Amino acid sequence: MITLARRVAALTLLLGLVVACSQPTALPEPDSGAAGDAAGAAADADAPSVSAGVSAGAEAGGREGGVVDIAPLATETPSVTETPAPTEIPDPIGVITDTATYVDATIGYAIDYPASWTLDAIEGSQVTMTSYDPATTGGTGLLPGQARVEIVPDLLYTDTSLDEMVAATRLSGAVLDEETRELADGIPAVRLLLTGPIGGEMLQMLTVINDRGLRVQGLGDLALFDPIARTLRPAP
């Protein structure tokens, strides 16, 4: 059996070890002069390199002050993708400076249009005026800045009222806007903004001349539609 005296002696020894370990240990003074330099060099040689951009002096300063200057990492320059050149867009139609007149003697109306435009007319039937030469386009599609104005007579009825024409157009469900206008010689008309046949918008000027309903409709660049449509009048 372990006697009480032995237990007290063991406890006393353990307390002494605890007190001894808790006392601060005196650190040796740093070497000065050549000895200090040699020790610093040896420490630098033994310390691992942080990166290729860290100098030996920066490593020593980092060990003493806790801060290491690291050279910035080289960044890869991103590749630049060349943007394709924009497609050339024709200039928009300008102001009419020179006009020509088309006269339909069968129906009895006249209309002015830019003299530089191309006219495709069948007397007594549909007339098409374009700001471009249709023979060079290779299709019926319009490019930006191009315009087409058509005159579509009502060939089924020779006694048509303006109200009947407007009502029939409303039934199509394509009417976006409607305005009352007056053409040359005070002829009443109705200007309609409609959804185009292939998207976009289309303008129509509806009127009656010599009891014949006439629709002047424009597609594409609509800048000159009103100046052209307003010249519609009975033929001399």
TORKOL-4160 file (C-alpha; in steps of 0.2 Angstrom, whole numbers, padded with zeros to 4 digits, m for minus):
236
<pt num="1" X="0000" Y="0000" Z="0000"/>
<pt num="2" X="0006" Y="0017" Z="m0004"/>
<pt num="3" X="0007" Y="0027" Z="0012"/>
<pt num="4" X="0001" Y="0044" Z="0015"/>
<pt num="5" X="0018" Y="0051" Z="0016"/>
<pt num="6" X="0023" Y="0045" Z="m0001"/>
<pt num="7" X="0007" Y="0052" Z="m0009"/>
<pt num="8" X="0011" Y="0069" Z="m0001"/>
<pt num="9" X="0029" Y="0068" Z="m0008"/>
<pt num="10" X="0023" Y="0064" Z="m0025"/>
<pt num="11" X="0011" Y="0078" Z="m0025"/>
<pt num="12" X="0024" Y="0090" Z="m0019"/>
<pt num="13" X="0036" Y="0085" Z="m0033"/>
<pt num="14" X="0022" Y="0087" Z="m0047"/>
<pt num="15" X="0018" Y="0105" Z="m0041"/>
<pt num="16" X="0036" Y="0109" Z="m0042"/>
<pt num="17" X="0037" Y="0104" Z="m0060"/>
<pt num="18" X="0021" Y="0114" Z="m0064"/>
<pt num="19" X="0029" Y="0130" Z="m0056"/>
<pt num="20" X="0045" Y="0127" Z="m0065"/>
<pt num="21" X="0037" Y="0125" Z="m0082"/>
<pt num="22" X="0027" Y="0141" Z="m0080"/>
<pt num="23" X="0042" Y="0152" Z="m0077"/>
<pt num="24" X="0047" Y="0163" Z="m0093"/>
<pt num="25" X="0062" Y="0156" Z="m0101"/>
<pt num="26" X="0076" Y="0170" Z="m0105"/>
<pt num="27" X="0080" Y="0171" Z="m0123"/>
<pt num="28" X="0098" Y="0173" Z="m0129"/>
<pt num="29" X="0103" Y="0190" Z="m0135"/>
<pt num="30" X="0104" Y="0192" Z="m0154"/>
<pt num="31" X="0121" Y="0191" Z="m0161"/>
<pt num="32" X="0129" Y="0207" Z="m0167"/>
<pt num="33" X="0142" Y="0211" Z="m0180"/>
<pt num="34" X="0150" Y="0197" Z="m0191"/>
<pt num="35" X="0142" Y="0183" Z="m0180"/>
<pt num="36" X="0125" Y="0191" Z="m0182"/>
<pt num="37" X="0127" Y="0192" Z="m0201"/>
<pt num="38" X="0133" Y="0174" Z="m0202"/>
<pt num="39" X="0118" Y="0168" Z="m0192"/>
<pt num="40" X="0106" Y="0178" Z="m0203"/>
<pt num="41" X="0114" Y="0171" Z="m0219"/>
<pt num="42" X="0113" Y="0154" Z="m0212"/>
<pt num="43" X="0095" Y="0157" Z="m0207"/>
<pt num="44" X="0091" Y="0164" Z="m0225"/>
<pt num="45" X="0099" Y="0149" Z="m0233"/>
<pt num="46" X="0089" Y="0137" Z="m0222"/>
<pt num="47" X="0072" Y="0146" Z="m0225"/>
<pt num="48" X="0062" Y="0140" Z="m0240"/>
<pt num="49" X="0058" Y="0152" Z="m0254"/>
<pt num="50" X="0041" Y="0159" Z="m0254"/>
<pt num="51" X="0040" Y="0162" Z="m0273"/>
<pt num="52" X="0052" Y="0167" Z="m0287"/>
<pt num="53" X="0048" Y="0185" Z="m0284"/>
<pt num="54" X="0053" Y="0186" Z="m0265"/>
<pt num="55" X="0070" Y="0192" Z="m0262"/>
<pt num="56" X="0082" Y="0186" Z="m0247"/>
<pt num="57" X="0080" Y="0203" Z="m0239"/>
<pt num="58" X="0061" Y="0202" Z="m0240"/>
<pt num="59" X="0062" Y="0184" Z="m0232"/>
<pt num="60" X="0072" Y="0191" Z="m0218"/>
<pt num="61" X="0061" Y="0205" Z="m0215"/>
<pt num="62" X="0046" Y="0194" Z="m0216"/>
<pt num="63" X="0053" Y="0183" Z="m0202"/>
<pt num="64" X="0056" Y="0197" Z="m0191"/>
<pt num="65" X="0040" Y="0208" Z="m0194"/>
<pt num="66" X="0027" Y="0195" Z="m0200"/>
<pt num="67" X="0025" Y="0203" Z="m0217"/>
<pt num="68" X="0031" Y="0196" Z="m0234"/>
<pt num="69" X="0031" Y="0206" Z="m0250"/>
<pt num="70" X="0026" Y="0195" Z="m0264"/>
<pt num="71" X="0029" Y="0200" Z="m0282"/>
<pt num="72" X="0012" Y="0202" Z="m0291"/>
<pt num="73" X="0008" Y="0187" Z="m0302"/>
<pt num="74" X="0009" Y="0189" Z="m0321"/>
<pt num="75" X="m0009" Y="0190" Z="m0329"/>
<pt num="76" X="m0012" Y="0183" Z="m0346"/>
<pt num="77" X="m0018" Y="0196" Z="m0358"/>
<pt num="78" X="m0036" Y="0191" Z="m0364"/>
<pt num="79" X="m0037" Y="0188" Z="m0383"/>
<pt num="80" X="m0047" Y="0201" Z="m0393"/>
<pt num="81" X="m0060" Y="0195" Z="m0405"/>
<pt num="82" X="m0061" Y="0206" Z="m0420"/>
<pt num="83" X="m0079" Y="0213" Z="m0423"/>
<pt num="84" X="m0085" Y="0211" Z="m0441"/>
<pt num="85" X="m0088" Y="0227" Z="m0451"/>
<pt num="86" X="m0106" Y="0232" Z="m0451"/>
<pt num="87" X="m0116" Y="0229" Z="m0467"/>
<pt num="88" X="m0117" Y="0245" Z="m0477"/>
<pt num="89" X="m0135" Y="0252" Z="m0476"/>
<pt num="90" X="m0141" Y="0264" Z="m0490"/>
<pt num="91" X="m0144" Y="0282" Z="m0486"/>
<pt num="92" X="m0163" Y="0285" Z="m0482"/>
<pt num="93" X="m0174" Y="0293" Z="m0495"/>
<pt num="94" X="m0171" Y="0312" Z="m0495"/>
<pt num="95" X="m0183" Y="0326" Z="m0498"/>
<pt num="96" X="m0192" Y="0326" Z="m0516"/>
<pt num="97" X="m0182" Y="0338" Z="m0526"/>
<pt num="98" X="m0189" Y="0333" Z="m0544"/>
<pt num="99" X="m0205" Y="0325" Z="m0547"/>
<pt num="100" X="m0214" Y="0316" Z="m0561"/>
<pt num="101" X="m0233" Y="0313" Z="m0563"/>
<pt num="102" X="m0242" Y="0297" Z="m0568"/>
<pt num="103" X="m0259" Y="0299" Z="m0575"/>
<pt num="104" X="m0271" Y="0284" Z="m0576"/>
<pt num="105" X="m0283" Y="0289" Z="m0590"/>
<pt num="106" X="m0294" Y="0273" Z="m0588"/>
<pt num="107" X="m0298" Y="0277" Z="m0570"/>
<pt num="108" X="m0296" Y="0295" Z="m0571"/>
<pt num="109" X="m0283" Y="0300" Z="m0558"/>
<pt num="110" X="m0265" Y="0308" Z="m0557"/>
<pt num="111" X="m0252" Y="0306" Z="m0544"/>
<pt num="112" X="m0234" Y="0314" Z="m0542"/>
<pt num="113" X="m0219" Y="0304" Z="m0536"/>
<pt num="114" X="m0200" Y="0307" Z="m0536"/>
<pt num="115" X="m0193" Y="0307" Z="m0553"/>
<pt num="116" X="m0178" Y="0296" Z="m0548"/>
<pt num="117" X="m0190" Y="0282" Z="m0544"/>
<pt num="118" X="m0194" Y="0267" Z="m0555"/>
<pt num="119" X="m0212" Y="0266" Z="m0561"/>
<pt num="120" X="m0221" Y="0250" Z="m0565"/>
<pt num="121" X="m0239" Y="0253" Z="m0571"/>
<pt num="122" X="m0253" Y="0245" Z="m0579"/>
<pt num="123" X="m0267" Y="0257" Z="m0584"/>
<pt num="124" X="m0283" Y="0254" Z="m0575"/>
<pt num="125" X="m0275" Y="0242" Z="m0563"/>
<pt num="126" X="m0261" Y="0242" Z="m0550"/>
<pt num="127" X="m0247" Y="0254" Z="m0551"/>
<pt num="128" X="m0230" Y="0252" Z="m0541"/>
<pt num="129" X="m0217" Y="0265" Z="m0538"/>
<pt num="130" X="m0201" Y="0260" Z="m0530"/>
<pt num="131" X="m0186" Y="0270" Z="m0524"/>
<pt num="132" X="m0174" Y="0257" Z="m0531"/>
<pt num="133" X="m0173" Y="0247" Z="m0547"/>
<pt num="134" X="m0183" Y="0231" Z="m0544"/>
<pt num="135" X="m0173" Y="0222" Z="m0558"/>
<pt num="136" X="m0157" Y="0224" Z="m0548"/>
<pt num="137" X="m0163" Y="0218" Z="m0531"/>
<pt num="138" X="m0166" Y="0200" Z="m0535"/>
<pt num="139" X="m0181" Y="0199" Z="m0524"/>
<pt num="140" X="m0196" Y="0208" Z="m0517"/>
<pt num="141" X="m0189" Y="0211" Z="m0500"/>
<pt num="142" X="m0184" Y="0229" Z="m0495"/>
<pt num="143" X="m0167" Y="0234" Z="m0489"/>
<pt num="144" X="m0166" Y="0248" Z="m0475"/>
<pt num="145" X="m0169" Y="0265" Z="m0484"/>
<pt num="146" X="m0179" Y="0258" Z="m0498"/>
<pt num="147" X="m0198" Y="0262" Z="m0501"/>
<pt num="148" X="m0212" Y="0255" Z="m0512"/>
<pt num="149" X="m0228" Y="0264" Z="m0515"/>
<pt num="150" X="m0243" Y="0255" Z="m0523"/>
<pt num="151" X="m0259" Y="0262" Z="m0530"/>
<pt num="152" X="m0272" Y="0248" Z="m0529"/>
<pt num="153" X="m0289" Y="0252" Z="m0537"/>
<pt num="154" X="m0305" Y="0243" Z="m0532"/>
<pt num="155" X="m0309" Y="0233" Z="m0547"/>
<pt num="156" X="m0324" Y="0224" Z="m0541"/>
<pt num="157" X="m0335" Y="0239" Z="m0538"/>
<pt num="158" X="m0337" Y="0255" Z="m0547"/>
<pt num="159" X="m0348" Y="0263" Z="m0534"/>
<pt num="160" X="m0339" Y="0263" Z="m0518"/>
<pt num="161" X="m0340" Y="0274" Z="m0503"/>
<pt num="162" X="m0325" Y="0279" Z="m0492"/>
<pt num="163" X="m0335" Y="0272" Z="m0477"/>
<pt num="164" X="m0337" Y="0255" Z="m0485"/>
<pt num="165" X="m0318" Y="0254" Z="m0489"/>
<pt num="166" X="m0313" Y="0259" Z="m0471"/>
<pt num="167" X="m0326" Y="0247" Z="m0463"/>
<pt num="168" X="m0319" Y="0232" Z="m0474"/>
<pt num="169" X="m0301" Y="0236" Z="m0469"/>
<pt num="170" X="m0306" Y="0236" Z="m0451"/>
<pt num="171" X="m0312" Y="0219" Z="m0453"/>
<pt num="172" X="m0295" Y="0213" Z="m0457"/>
<pt num="173" X="m0289" Y="0216" Z="m0439"/>
<pt num="174" X="m0273" Y="0224" Z="m0445"/>
<pt num="175" X="m0278" Y="0242" Z="m0442"/>
<pt num="176" X="m0266" Y="0250" Z="m0429"/>
<pt num="177" X="m0271" Y="0269" Z="m0431"/>
<pt num="178" X="m0284" Y="0279" Z="m0441"/>
<pt num="179" X="m0284" Y="0297" Z="m0446"/>
<pt num="180" X="m0295" Y="0308" Z="m0457"/>
<pt num="181" X="m0286" Y="0317" Z="m0470"/>
<pt num="182" X="m0289" Y="0329" Z="m0485"/>
<pt num="183" X="m0280" Y="0326" Z="m0502"/>
<pt num="184" X="m0277" Y="0338" Z="m0516"/>
<pt num="185" X="m0293" Y="0347" Z="m0522"/>
<pt num="186" X="m0300" Y="0344" Z="m0505"/>
<pt num="187" X="m0304" Y="0326" Z="m0508"/>
<pt num="188" X="m0308" Y="0317" Z="m0492"/>
<pt num="189" X="m0297" Y="0302" Z="m0487"/>
<pt num="190" X="m0293" Y="0291" Z="m0472"/>
<pt num="191" X="m0275" Y="0287" Z="m0467"/>
<pt num="192" X="m0273" Y="0270" Z="m0459"/>
<pt num="193" X="m0258" Y="0262" Z="m0451"/>
<pt num="194" X="m0258" Y="0244" Z="m0452"/>
<pt num="195" X="m0248" Y="0228" Z="m0448"/>
<pt num="196" X="m0238" Y="0224" Z="m0464"/>
<pt num="197" X="m0240" Y="0208" Z="m0473"/>
<pt num="198" X="m0223" Y="0201" Z="m0468"/>
<pt num="199" X="m0221" Y="0211" Z="m0452"/>
<pt num="200" X="m0217" Y="0229" Z="m0448"/>
<pt num="201" X="m0229" Y="0243" Z="m0453"/>
<pt num="202" X="m0238" Y="0248" Z="m0468"/>
<pt num="203" X="m0248" Y="0264" Z="m0472"/>
<pt num="204" X="m0263" Y="0266" Z="m0483"/>
<pt num="205" X="m0272" Y="0281" Z="m0489"/>
<pt num="206" X="m0290" Y="0277" Z="m0494"/>
<pt num="207" X="m0301" Y="0288" Z="m0505"/>
<pt num="208" X="m0313" Y="0288" Z="m0519"/>
<pt num="209" X="m0311" Y="0296" Z="m0536"/>
<pt num="210" X="m0324" Y="0295" Z="m0550"/>
<pt num="211" X="m0334" Y="0283" Z="m0539"/>
<pt num="212" X="m0318" Y="0271" Z="m0539"/>
<pt num="213" X="m0311" Y="0266" Z="m0523"/>
<pt num="214" X="m0292" Y="0269" Z="m0522"/>
<pt num="215" X="m0279" Y="0263" Z="m0510"/>
<pt num="216" X="m0262" Y="0271" Z="m0509"/>
<pt num="217" X="m0251" Y="0260" Z="m0498"/>
<pt num="218" X="m0233" Y="0262" Z="m0493"/>
<pt num="219" X="m0220" Y="0249" Z="m0487"/>
<pt num="220" X="m0202" Y="0251" Z="m0481"/>
<pt num="221" X="m0196" Y="0268" Z="m0478"/>
<pt num="222" X="m0212" Y="0278" Z="m0475"/>
<pt num="223" X="m0204" Y="0295" Z="m0475"/>
<pt num="224" X="m0211" Y="0301" Z="m0492"/>
<pt num="225" X="m0227" Y="0291" Z="m0491"/>
<pt num="226" X="m0238" Y="0306" Z="m0486"/>
<pt num="227" X="m0230" Y="0319" Z="m0498"/>
<pt num="228" X="m0234" Y="0306" Z="m0512"/>
<pt num="229" X="m0251" Y="0301" Z="m0507"/>
<pt num="230" X="m0257" Y="0319" Z="m0504"/>
<pt num="231" X="m0254" Y="0323" Z="m0523"/>
<pt num="232" X="m0268" Y="0310" Z="m0528"/>
<pt num="233" X="m0281" Y="0319" Z="m0538"/>
<pt num="234" X="m0293" Y="0317" Z="m0552"/>
<pt num="235" X="m0284" Y="0318" Z="m0569"/>
<pt num="236" X="m0286" Y="0334" Z="m0579"/>
